[in-house]
Amino acid sequence: MTQSTRSELTVGQLSRRSGVAVSALHFYEAKGLIRSRRTAGNQRRFSRDTLRRVAFIRVSQRVGIPLAEIREALARLPEERTPTVEDWAALSEAWRRKLDERIAQLQRLRDDLTGCIGCGCLSLSVCTLANPADRLAEEGPGPRRLLVRSGEEAEERETADR
């Protein structure tokens, strides 16, 4: 066994070490998030640094980053290398604003769950209080109160609703 083959993992080994199902690893590979090489027997072999790449993907997914954005971030790395601590810091800073917006949206959803969501139905008695004359319809279709807005815009809306 050569040094390079010892440093490689089968898809089963990668699955066990990463805690990610084989089917998910195949999916990641099909989406261009990870790469393998094929042996003479057409078996997949992954370099050991794929473990870090898979961990990066999973952590990014857990915080709500879509796979398309994760793929774009990984593609920006030089020579498709595995993300370093510095790479993660830079990427997480770039994603911070999106995560803050998502957190604000989830907090609004939690806080307004039993109240008006601005859907324009006017069927709940509270809607005529929270959305008189269906003024939220001017902002567009859908649940207007649950859509992400900038902090200043959200404050203006709260002040106007009081």
ZAMARLO-847367 format. One line per 10 residues: number of its first residue (from 1); for each residue x, y, z of N, C-alpha, C, O. Coordinates in steps of 0.2 Angstrom, whole numbers, m for minus. Last residue first. Layout:
N
NUM = X,Y,Z,X,Y,Z,X,Y,Z,X,Y,Z; ...
// end
This chain:
162
162 = m241,255,80,m243,256,87,m249,261,88,m251,263,93; m237,254,68,m242,249,70,m245,251,77,m250,249,78; m226,263,67,m233,265,63,m238,260,65,m244,262,65; m217,256,74,m219,263,76,m226,264,73,m230,267,77; m215,245,66,m217,244,73,m220,251,75,m225,251,79; m210,252,54,m216,248,54,m219,247,61,m225,248,62; m198,257,59,m203,261,56,m210,258,56,m215,261,58; m191,245,62,m193,249,67,m198,254,65,m203,256,69; m190,240,49,m194,236,54,m196,240,60,m202,240,62; m181,249,44,m188,248,41,m193,245,46,m199,246,46
152 = m170,247,51,m173,253,52,m180,253,49,m185,256,52; m167,233,48,m168,235,55,m172,242,55,m177,242,59; m175,228,33,m169,230,37,m171,233,43,m177,234,45; m184,212,33,m183,219,31,m177,222,35,m175,219,40; m191,197,27,m185,201,30,m185,208,28,m185,209,22; m208,194,30,m202,195,26,m197,199,29,m198,203,33; m218,194,39,m213,189,40,m207,190,36,m202,186,37; m227,204,35,m224,205,41,m218,200,42,m214,201,47; m232,198,22,m227,204,22,m224,205,29,m218,207,29; m235,185,15,m235,187,22,m230,192,23,m224,191,25
142 = m240,190,m2,m237,186,3,m238,189,10,m240,194,11; m237,204,m13,m240,198,m11,m237,195,m5,m231,196,m3; m234,222,m8,m233,216,m12,m237,210,m9,m240,210,m4; m236,233,m1,m229,231,m1,m228,225,m6,m223,223,m7; m250,235,m2,m246,240,m6,m238,237,m6,m235,239,m11; m254,227,8,m255,224,1,m251,229,m4,m248,226,m9; m254,233,20,m248,229,18,m248,227,11,m243,225,8; m267,239,21,m261,243,19,m255,239,17,m251,242,13; m280,235,24,m275,230,20,m269,234,17,m267,233,12; m287,243,32,m288,244,25,m282,240,21,m281,242,15
132 = m275,239,45,m281,242,43,m281,243,36,m276,246,33; m268,228,52,m267,229,45,m273,233,42,m276,230,38; m271,227,65,m264,226,64,m263,229,56,m257,231,55; m285,227,65,m282,232,70,m274,232,67,m271,238,67; m289,218,56,m291,225,55,m288,230,59,m288,236,58; m283,207,62,m280,210,56,m283,217,54,m279,221,52; m291,202,72,m285,206,74,m282,210,67,m279,215,68; m301,194,66,m303,201,69,m297,205,70,m297,211,70; m296,188,50,m295,188,58,m297,194,60,m295,200,57; m297,191,37,m302,186,40,m301,186,48,m306,184,51
122 = m288,198,29,m293,202,33,m298,197,36,m304,200,38; m278,193,21,m284,190,21,m290,194,24,m295,193,22; m265,198,21,m270,202,17,m277,198,17,m281,200,13; m255,194,28,m256,190,22,m261,193,18,m262,192,12; m249,198,40,m249,203,35,m251,199,28,m248,201,23; m250,191,51,m244,190,48,m244,194,41,m239,194,37; m256,194,67,m257,195,60,m250,194,57,m245,197,60; m252,181,80,m255,187,77,m255,188,70,m255,183,66; m245,171,84,m252,170,85,m256,176,83,m262,177,83; m232,174,79,m235,168,77,m242,168,78,m246,165,74
112 = m224,185,82,m230,186,78,m234,180,77,m239,180,73; m213,179,88,m216,184,91,m223,186,88,m228,187,92; m208,170,78,m210,168,84,m214,173,88,m219,171,91; m206,180,67,m211,174,66,m213,171,73,m219,170,74; m196,188,73,m203,190,71,m208,185,70,m214,186,72; m186,178,74,m189,181,80,m195,184,78,m200,184,83; m184,175,60,m186,170,65,m189,173,71,m194,170,74; m179,188,56,m185,185,53,m188,179,58,m194,179,59; m167,188,64,m173,193,65,m179,191,62,m184,192,65; m160,178,58,m162,177,65,m168,182,66,m172,181,70
102 = m159,182,45,m163,176,46,m165,176,53,m170,174,55; m151,193,47,m157,194,44,m162,188,46,m168,189,47; m139,186,52,m143,191,56,m150,193,54,m155,193,58; m136,179,41,m138,176,47,m142,180,51,m147,178,54; m132,190,32,m138,185,30,m140,182,36,m146,181,37; m121,195,40,m127,199,38,m133,195,37,m139,196,39; m112,184,40,m115,186,46,m121,190,45,m126,189,48; m105,180,28,m112,177,29,m116,180,35,m122,179,36; m93,186,30,m97,188,24,m105,185,25,m109,188,23; m89,179,42,m90,186,42,m95,188,36,m99,193,37
92 = m88,166,36,m93,167,41,m94,175,42,m100,177,44; m77,168,28,m83,167,25,m89,168,30,m94,170,28; m67,172,37,m68,176,32,m75,175,29,m79,179,28; m66,160,45,m68,167,48,m70,172,43,m75,175,44; m63,150,36,m70,150,39,m71,157,42,m77,159,42; m50,154,32,m56,154,27,m62,154,30,m67,158,28; m44,152,44,m44,159,42,m50,160,36,m53,164,36; m45,138,45,m48,143,50,m49,150,48,m54,153,49; m47,133,28,m43,134,34,m47,138,39,m53,140,38; m55,122,17,m55,128,21,m51,128,27,m51,123,30
82 = m45,113,5,m49,113,10,m49,119,14,m44,123,15; m43,120,m12,m41,117,m6,m46,117,0,m51,120,m1; m45,124,m26,m50,120,m22,m47,116,m16,m49,111,m15; m35,133,m29,m34,126,m30,m39,121,m27,m37,116,m25; m41,144,m17,m36,143,m21,m35,135,m22,m35,132,m17; m59,146,m16,m53,144,m12,m48,142,m18,m49,139,m23; m71,147,m22,m66,153,m22,m60,152,m19,m55,156,m19; m78,136,m20,m75,137,m27,m70,143,m27,m65,143,m31; m83,138,m8,m78,133,m8,m74,134,m15,m68,133,m16; m93,147,m11,m88,149,m6,m82,144,m7,m76,146,m7
72 = m101,140,m20,m98,146,m22,m92,148,m18,m87,150,m20; m106,130,m11,m102,128,m16,m98,134,m19,m92,133,m21; m113,138,m2,m107,134,1,m103,132,m5,m97,133,m5; m123,142,m11,m118,147,m8,m112,144,m5,m107,147,m5; m129,130,m13,m127,134,m18,m122,139,m16,m116,140,m19; m134,126,0,m128,123,m3,m125,126,m9,m119,126,m10; m137,140,11,m139,135,6,m133,132,2,m128,135,2; m135,141,28,m132,143,22,m134,138,17,m133,132,17; m139,138,41,m144,140,36,m141,142,30,m145,145,26; m130,132,50,m132,139,51,m136,142,46,m138,148,46
62 = m129,119,44,m133,120,51,m135,127,52,m139,129,56; m122,122,33,m129,120,32,m132,121,39,m138,124,39; m109,124,39,m112,129,35,m120,128,34,m124,133,35; m107,112,45,m108,117,49,m111,123,45,m116,126,48; m106,104,33,m111,103,38,m112,108,42,m118,110,44; m95,110,26,m102,110,23,m107,109,28,m112,112,28; m85,107,36,m86,114,34,m93,114,30,m97,119,32; m85,93,35,m87,97,41,m89,104,40,m94,106,43; m80,91,22,m87,89,24,m90,92,30,m95,94,31; m68,97,24,m72,100,19,m79,98,20,m84,102,20
52 = m62,88,33,m63,95,35,m68,98,30,m72,102,32; m62,76,24,m66,76,31,m67,83,33,m73,85,36; m54,79,14,m61,79,13,m65,79,19,m71,82,19; m41,76,18,m44,83,19,m51,84,17,m54,89,19; m39,63,13,m41,64,20,m44,71,22,m48,72,26; m47,60,m3,m41,62,1,m44,64,8,m50,65,10; m57,46,m7,m57,53,m5,m50,55,m2,m48,50,2; m61,36,m20,m56,37,m15,m56,44,m14,m56,48,m18; m73,24,m27,m71,31,m25,m66,31,m20,m66,27,m15; m68,12,m40,m71,13,m33,m68,21,m31,m63,23,m33
42 = m64,6,m51,m69,11,m52,m72,12,m45,m78,14,m44; m52,m1,m51,m58,m5,m50,m64,0,m50,m70,m3,m48; m43,9,m51,m43,5,m57,m50,1,m57,m52,m1,m62; m52,22,m43,m47,17,m43,m48,13,m50,m52,15,m53; m56,40,m44,m58,33,m45,m52,28,m46,m47,30,m49; m57,52,m32,m54,50,m38,m56,42,m39,m58,40,m34; m68,66,m28,m65,59,m27,m61,57,m33,m62,60,m38; m73,81,m20,m71,77,m26,m68,70,m23,m65,70,m18; m87,91,m15,m82,87,m14,m80,83,m20,m84,83,m25; m97,99,m22,m94,101,m16,m88,97,m13,m84,100,m10
32 = m103,95,m34,m97,98,m34,m94,101,m28,m89,105,m28; m114,88,m33,m115,95,m33,m109,99,m34,m109,105,m34; m109,75,m32,m113,77,m38,m114,84,m39,m114,87,m44; m104,76,m19,m100,75,m25,m103,77,m31,m100,80,m35; m116,77,m12,m111,82,m11,m106,82,m17,m104,87,m20; m121,64,m15,m125,70,m17,m120,76,m17,m120,80,m22; m112,56,m9,m113,55,m16,m116,62,m19,m115,64,m24; m115,60,4,m108,61,1,m108,61,m6,m105,65,m10; m128,55,5,m126,63,6,m120,64,3,m119,69,m1; m126,42,5,m130,45,0,m129,52,0,m129,55,m6
22 = m118,40,17,m115,38,10,m119,42,5,m116,45,0; m121,52,29,m123,46,26,m119,46,19,m118,51,16; m109,57,41,m113,59,35,m115,53,31,m110,49,29; m99,56,49,m105,55,52,m111,57,47,m116,59,49; m85,55,46,m89,62,46,m96,62,49,m98,67,51; m82,42,47,m78,47,51,m81,54,51,m81,57,56; m92,35,39,m91,34,47,m87,39,50,m89,41,56; m89,41,27,m96,42,30,m95,40,37,m98,44,41; m76,38,24,m78,45,25,m84,46,28,m85,50,32; m78,24,24,m74,27,29,m75,34,30,m76,36,36
12 = m86,23,12,m89,21,19,m85,23,24,m87,25,30; m78,28,2,m84,32,4,m87,30,11,m90,34,14; m61,27,9,m66,25,4,m73,29,6,m72,32,11; m47,39,9,m53,36,12,m58,33,7,m59,36,2; m29,40,9,m36,41,6,m41,37,10,m40,32,13; m17,38,13,m20,44,15,m27,45,12,m30,50,13; m14,26,8,m16,26,15,m19,32,17,m22,32,22; m12,30,m5,m18,26,m4,m19,26,3,m25,25,5; 0,37,m3,m6,40,m6,m12,37,m4,m17,39,m3; 9,27,1,8,32,5,1,36,3,m3,37,8
2 = 3,11,m5,7,17,m5,5,22,0,0,21,3; 4,m6,0,0,0,0,4,6,0,9,7,4
// end
